[in-house]
């Protein structure tokens, strides 16, 4: 995975002295591929919680199905993801939740002669639901391109062409009144391995050779899936990446995703009709949804960060001096190589963004960097697309731009405070990914930091600020208000990482409770990244 | 061009005897690239007509600009197309029509250091209009990919990736409230040549070497442009392909396109607000628009067909026998090679579709073909996307499917009769192109015939049918009603050819007044096409 590679490379270069164990931890806190880390946080549901929520979802599915029947719309549910995640069980569950008279399940795993002899999408068109009905796709139009790309039968450009075609199909169907729910079930590498081994033991049958292939190629498959999910994660047919380790959590998440998408899709249809009160079902759903998001926000990608990590003053001084010297040189080398760097800082209020940025810029030549603080947009900025104000500040070749807050406001504060509508911030993930891909394609070294602190630590810092006359200006009523929405922000941050942390544009979540530790983690990440930009590792070392 | 190539190849194979001059005419009635033929029909406006329409458009532009100012929307006008088409004059005209305080013109032709050092789209983002204002893009995000592809600096997959990015940008802007008008100015090869030579003579300056390059590479440039236009011809930002030979027709068409797009775009915004009566301006616009479409439908791609072409009975018998024998063998060869063929028949009522199809099938083994008559959709078909019913009939490998009427009903009868909304049939061009590309990519030999007859000839045949008791069932009130909308259909057919006739999926417009001639033209086209499918010409002969 990306983070292992960084570390290994880091130990091979001489720029930064390596220290044992504890520093290794800094760079290795993520196990999985960036996009999927948010689905490796260990979410689960207790039996009692499941027993309470499941019948509610069952009832809502039936009610929504009834509304679907009269709506002239149709529902497509795509069940996909890694092997061993229990996709078959999910399909069974769906067939229990819905009235199966109007549900057709289509499995796409072997190809008939009939299918091979026609264009690839023929079999999918045949399986599309008629209005008022439901198609459950077990495997889908994603399966073959993913497998072909993972086994290098097609190259990246060909994969992209396939994905473009898929996006067009989904757009076509959505425009025609289909509601598409795309479910991706994820397991971490180690959990998948365990599962497959367990299955091999208990099963009377020999382990399928393809399964073995898949588990051997976990990394490559994750890489390809990540690209596919990112490029097809559209506002009209977004992906739901579901952590599948706990079957109860998995199934309730499926229910939540389906109910939410159906609610939204069916409501859209009635735009032209007089506004109706939300149905009783809808209010019920909000309850379940709230329970589940509360549940989800209890464990997010943020909780995988060990906030107890700290450095002594001596350790800090030592490392800081070395890293700052290294950074100073690297920034000049970037200038000479005509390469840009863009650093994005996001984080909790009082997380220490400002001081972390100052520690970085202290080490750079003042001619070579620029800090862009993002506050409320100007009139002119409001008059353009929300990305416009960020495009205008893209640095020329050779310079560093540091964004103190960024375009991620769209899916954080604008989402949580309701400034942007769901359909607006949902399509922003794709817009942001596209924007960042253009930066990276142009050769920009992009860093994205979320500075994480615990809720208690924030409280301590807020109180401290209130006491210190020199810091009172830094704490406002708004900070306290934001704090009340801590859990909503946690969910939003988790979704943000799930949708926008890719192999080329990963998020670094900084353990911020100890400021010294945080500063070193940031400095180190930037030095490593610039080092890699200037001296890329040879292809075959991968 | 495609049609030259066909003919040349045809003369090299022995399957079909060649006859001189007259038969050559059959295959050579098109000069340009398929998509652009509809912009090579010789449209023009008289001076008086122009003098009457131009001030009206000027007034409407000012009125719509006022509405734009308060709407929170913005207008992007993209001016592009072949060299020598007078794009500069169009930009001048636009600056006269609009109040230039809120209009910015951006020319993209040379690149500054500032631009080169940032991602390619940076300069475009900088040039986007603020809400309430207008940006005229002289050259645009299309220019560089087209030039690079035409000069083989990037390959097809890279071009596609660029186009995908452009589509995403345009979608992003549209979703954010921008109205995008994309104008493509076309000249036929010979007209362009004349222009450039004339310019070289009158200009004191040396002819630009790039211009010379372009005119030398006209064919390649047309091929690349066709692909680019097809892949980015979306419902939310459709292309307007404008015949630029006559400056008066060109400029009024520009005005018509802008006013129509602005009307539609500004109306959309007010969906949430109470319905308003169309403004006086709107009613005026409808008048201009009607005048112009009447004008356009006077000369369409159909009028380039020489309907006087005919064959004597002896000529017909001779050729028919040979071609039918050839077809019989070719269809068996297709079966053995496991190749499919799909034939689409569209045409005027009483154009002779049925008898032409019977002449074809008479020559085929009954096991190998299937005729699908397309009438009103079944309930099940109505319950799906309109393309669903056509996907289901895609033949297996080795077979021939003949569609008697087809998916083009969407942009013909459904458009003209108002069964589909403008935003629905406008996005259908892209859906249809995508569908047909999938067929062709799969190896299907696709033929699309429009059987054209004159309005007088139709009248003669209708009357004949009414007289003949064996034919009376073939003529209904609906046929007479359709006939009243002849001009609307003519416009729709012209647009259909402009948007869906591509190098790989060209339309063949059949000269149908003489039934014998029509049948031979169809038989010959099919034989040539199958021949090419089975024995493709080597790449380098191109």
HADDOCK unambig.tbl for C-alpha pairs under 7 A between the chains (distance, minus, plus):
assign (segid A and resid 114 and name CA) (segid B and resid 396 and name CA) 6.57 0.50 0.50
assign (segid A and resid 117 and name CA) (segid B and resid 396 and name CA) 5.32 0.50 0.50
assign (segid A and resid 117 and name CA) (segid B and resid 397 and name CA) 4.92 0.50 0.50
assign (segid A and resid 118 and name CA) (segid B and resid 396 and name CA) 5.86 0.50 0.50
assign (segid A and resid 118 and name CA) (segid B and resid 397 and name CA) 6.70 0.50 0.50
assign (segid A and resid 119 and name CA) (segid B and resid 438 and name CA) 6.29 0.50 0.50
assign (segid A and resid 119 and name CA) (segid B and resid 439 and name CA) 6.10 0.50 0.50
assign (segid A and resid 119 and name CA) (segid B and resid 442 and name CA) 5.33 0.50 0.50
assign (segid A and resid 122 and name CA) (segid B and resid 391 and name CA) 6.20 0.50 0.50
assign (segid A and resid 125 and name CA) (segid B and resid 388 and name CA) 6.31 0.50 0.50
assign (segid A and resid 125 and name CA) (segid B and resid 391 and name CA) 6.65 0.50 0.50
assign (segid A and resid 126 and name CA) (segid B and resid 392 and name CA) 6.33 0.50 0.50
assign (segid A and resid 130 and name CA) (segid B and resid 380 and name CA) 6.80 0.50 0.50
assign (segid A and resid 130 and name CA) (segid B and resid 383 and name CA) 4.93 0.50 0.50
assign (segid A and resid 130 and name CA) (segid B and resid 384 and name CA) 5.30 0.50 0.50
assign (segid A and resid 131 and name CA) (segid B and resid 383 and name CA) 4.81 0.50 0.50
assign (segid A and resid 131 and name CA) (segid B and resid 384 and name CA) 6.34 0.50 0.50
assign (segid A and resid 157 and name CA) (segid B and resid 157 and name CA) 6.15 0.50 0.50
assign (segid A and resid 176 and name CA) (segid B and resid 385 and name CA) 6.21 0.50 0.50
assign (segid A and resid 380 and name CA) (segid B and resid 130 and name CA) 6.87 0.50 0.50
assign (segid A and resid 383 and name CA) (segid B and resid 130 and name CA) 4.97 0.50 0.50
assign (segid A and resid 383 and name CA) (segid B and resid 131 and name CA) 4.85 0.50 0.50
assign (segid A and resid 384 and name CA) (segid B and resid 130 and name CA) 5.32 0.50 0.50
assign (segid A and resid 384 and name CA) (segid B and resid 131 and name CA) 6.37 0.50 0.50
assign (segid A and resid 385 and name CA) (segid B and resid 176 and name CA) 6.24 0.50 0.50
assign (segid A and resid 388 and name CA) (segid B and resid 125 and name CA) 6.34 0.50 0.50
assign (segid A and resid 391 and name CA) (segid B and resid 122 and name CA) 6.24 0.50 0.50
assign (segid A and resid 391 and name CA) (segid B and resid 125 and name CA) 6.68 0.50 0.50
assign (segid A and resid 392 and name CA) (segid B and resid 126 and name CA) 6.40 0.50 0.50
assign (segid A and resid 396 and name CA) (segid B and resid 114 and name CA) 6.62 0.50 0.50
assign (segid A and resid 396 and name CA) (segid B and resid 117 and name CA) 5.35 0.50 0.50
assign (segid A and resid 396 and name CA) (segid B and resid 118 and name CA) 5.90 0.50 0.50
assign (segid A and resid 397 and name CA) (segid B and resid 117 and name CA) 4.96 0.50 0.50
assign (segid A and resid 397 and name CA) (segid B and resid 118 and name CA) 6.73 0.50 0.50
assign (segid A and resid 438 and name CA) (segid B and resid 119 and name CA) 6.29 0.50 0.50
assign (segid A and resid 439 and name CA) (segid B and resid 119 and name CA) 6.12 0.50 0.50
assign (segid A and resid 442 and name CA) (segid B and resid 119 and name CA) 5.34 0.50 0.50
